[in-house]
């Protein structure tokens, strides 16, 4: 069954049921992927969300993994083949959410370079 403290929808730990209750979206509950735009390449990718790094609405939202507008999330970019200055493959990058996921039903974000 589904418990109050996560795991119910989509598996994974922490966050869980708080996504809908707080008016946002939970990284581990409702959404597993985000539509991320690369600002220099002007291309869009559907990337997996790794974790919530910072939610400016509340420190508690950051800890719970709630995603609202302007939240900084970590996304998995290993499929894109990005490399850093040393030539090593980059596995994850930060992206900032540009929409309100509670209203739109999806997460749109811009990759932070």
Secondary structure, 3 states (H helix, E strand, C coil): CCECCECCCCCCCCCCCHHHHCCCEECCCCCCEEEEEECCCCEEEEEEEEEEEECCCCHHHHHHCEECCCCEEEEECHHHCCECCCCCECCEEEEEECCCHHHHCCCEEEECC
